[in-house]
Amino acid sequence: MPKLNRKVHTAIHLLGVALALFGITGLPTAVAPWVCLASHGAGALTHSLESTPGRDTEFLGIVRISLAIVACLVSAGQHWVTGVTGPEYLGLAALSLLLEGLRPWPSQSA
């Protein structure tokens, strides 16, 4: 599977953070934009921590994947079950999960 450059990867996560923040301003009581914010925020923050050589970061991948899966489930539920949000939040959450598969290896430098 192809791997993204660390700076591009982080930039996409930060774009996801910005989109989630924009969604929060429009729907502050909906949970989907908040979990998308958490998922992309954790992705941007913890991937930068992985770039430090010698740092034990195995657990961070588990946290990111778990949070992205929860974001997908919450976004799908809010769209299909309650109808509060649109499918764009499911796409935003799925992007976080996709980025986890395209993440740069921890040994790659910034």
Helices and strands as residue ranges (DSSP letters): H 6-26, H 32-50, H 58-76, I 77-81, H 88-101
